[in-house]
Amino acid sequence: MDDLNIKYSGYIKIDMEIKSHLMPFVKSKDEFLSKVIVKAGSQLGLNCNPGTFHAGAETHILSNEKKNAVDEQFIPVIIGLANLENIHSPDEKLDWESFLKGREWLEHIIAVFAQESVK
């Protein structure tokens, strides 16, 4: 940090204090939501392949620190609703047709979730 402040003196000054470390993300054993998502995709002809990974998403904060209205642990799930190219670059692009299909999938996930929750 000091090296950056010296190198860019007059342009920037970085002061940083780290107060806490986030707990690592741990995949939930509850697969209900994942199964709902796959079922909804399957009904729309989508090939869904669930996987586990830790990325820079904020969901791990919620999974470690938040509970829902009935005091249950928050179970994060990240789904890709569109095809993206050149992610995190000035040339990032979104395929519009896949975005519309992703919207349909999301609506279907909600419908299947509602149906499966009452069983």
PyMOL commands that set and color helices and strands:
alter all, ss='L'
color gray80, all
select helices_A, chain A and resi 2-7+32-43+59-65+96-117
alter helices_A, ss='H'
color red, helices_A
select strands_A, chain A and resi 84-85+93-94
alter strands_A, ss='S'
color yellow, strands_A
deselect
rebuild
show_as cartoon
